Amino acid sequence: MSDDWGPSVVDEDFDAIIVSEETKSTAEKINNIRSKGGKKELLIVTVPMIKARDGKLISSSRIRNSEIDSKGNLT
């Protein structure tokens, strides 16, 4: 098993995965792996990306890099 997928591939306790349009294809790959492994597929819930105050998209990497806070305000 690859660490790229985390527990989403092997853990039966998940019912859904929440993704953005940018990461929807990854969720589809996870479902493909789960299906091949005999596990139920996850419900894929796609949420829209939201822009920060600077007009760029909010992302966890921008928050971790202290470019913005979790509400999209510049830091």
N, C-alpha and C positions, 0 to 999 in steps of 0.2 A: 504494500500500500504506500502511496505517496503522501507526504505531509502537505502537499499542495491543497488537498481537499479537506484536511482536518477531520473531525469526527462525523461530518455530514455523510460520508460514504458508508461508514460501518455501523453507526448508531441507529438503532430502530426507534428511539424515543422521539425523533424529529417528525413533525407532520408537515412543516412548511419551511420555506427559505425566502427571505426578503432580500431583494436585489434591486439595483438600478438598471436602466436600459443598457448601460455600459457593461454590466456583469451578468446579464441574463443568460448569455451563452455559456458561462461557467456553470450556472445552475442547471442548465440543460445537460451539460456533460456529467455533472454529479448524478442527475437522474438516470442517465444512460448507464453509468457504473453501478448504481444501486439496482437497477432493473436486471442487469447481467448477473449481479450477485444474489438475485432472488429476493431483494428487499423492495418494499413499496416505494413508489416514486413520491417525491415531495411536492406539495402544492407550491408553485412559484408565484410569489406576489411581487409585482414590479411597481416600484414607486418612482415618481419623477425626481430628477435632479433639481436642486434649488440653487440659485445664485447668491453669492455673498454680496456685501455692500460694494465691493470693487467690480462687480459684474462677472467675476469668474465663478466657476462651480464650487460649491462646498464639498470638501472631501476630507476623509480622515487623515490623509497625508498632509494636507494643508494645515489642519488643526494641530497635528503632532509637530509640524515644523514651526508652529507659533505664528503662522501668517495671519490666521483668523481664529476666532473662538468658535464654539459649537453653534452659535447663532448667526455666524457669518459676518460678525463685526471684525474690522481690522484690529490687530493687536499691536 
